[in-house]
Amino acid sequence: MGRLKVIQTRSGIGGKQNQRETLRSLGLKRIGDVVVKEDRPEIRGMVKTVTHLVAVEEVE
């Protein structure tokens, strides 16, 4: 399985509650934070929820 590198590029302030909670559950706390997660459907769904706040790269 591949991995996804998720980078927070915009703030969750002013966003919906579920979007802020999704950022936290991904492990992102502030702009510029980077996390590497397994490429699973659950993670893809969370990224889709906050796609306007993050940048995603596939990593091997």
N, C-alpha and C positions, 0 to 999 in steps of 0.2 A: 504494500500500500504506500501511496505517496504521502507527502506532508504539505501542509499549507502554512505559509508565513503570512501572518496577519499583522498589519501595521495601522495603528490609529492615526488618521490624518486630520480629523476634525473633532470638535468637542461635542459631547452628548448633552451639554447644557441647552435647555430649551427644546429638547427632543421629547418624545413620548416616554412614559415610565418604562414600558417594555423594552425600548431601545437602550435606555440607560442600564437596565438590568442585564440585557444581553451583552453589552460591552463588558460589564463586571464579570459575568460568567465566562466570557472568553479570556479574562485575565488582563483586560486593558483598563488602565486607570487614568492615563493622561495622554495628551498628544505626543506622538513619537514613540510610544510603547510598542514593542514587538513581541509577539508570541508565535511559537511554532506548534501547530496542532496536527493530529492525524487527519487525513482526508477521509472523513466519514460523512454520511448523510446528515447526521445531527449537527455537525460543525458547519456544513455547507448551508443548512437552514438558518443557523444563527448569523452567519456572514451575510446571507441574503437579507435578513432583517435590518442590518446596519450597513448595507453596501455603500451608502452615501457618506459614511463616516470613516470607512477603512479602505485600505489598499490590500490586495491579496496577490501573493505570488506562489507558484508551485515550487517546492523544493524537494530534492532527492536525498 
